[in-house]
């Protein structure tokens, strides 16, 4: 592959990641678990997100999907993440 093809593939991967929708999300054993619509599974420690790390387990388990799976929301903690953020963090750490 030449540099132009590599750049194009990077752009396409970024677009795909940003377009990711969650099928389901749950928190167990101190980890946020995500299943995407296209079947990918990711798991990230809650401690990766300081804004969630202080949350009580019962509040972390009260997670829901908004916007047809475009956002992961913890209403009791007033915090939200995009599925693409969680996938990125699962891959990069």
Residue, then its C-alpha position, 0 to 999 in steps of 0.5 A: x500500500x502506498x501512503x495515500x491508501x494508508x491515509x484513506x484506510x485510517x480515515x475510513x477506520x476513524x469514520x467507522x469508529x465514530x459511527x459505532x452504535x452500542x447494542x448493549x452495555x453493562x457494568x460488572x466487576x469494575x468494568x464497563x462492558x460494551x457490545x456493538x451493533x456489528x458484534x464487537x465486544x469491548x471491556x474497559x475498567x471503570x477507573x479509566x474514567x475519573x468521572x465514573x470512578x467515584x461512582x457507587x456500584x449501584x449507580x454505575x449499574x444504572x447505565x442506559x443507551x441513548x440515541x439508538x445506541x449512540x451514547x452510553x449514559x449514567x443518569x445518576x452520575x450525570x455522565x455520558x460516553x460515546x461507544x467509539x470512545x470506549x472502543x478506542x480506550x479498550x484498544x489503546x490501553 
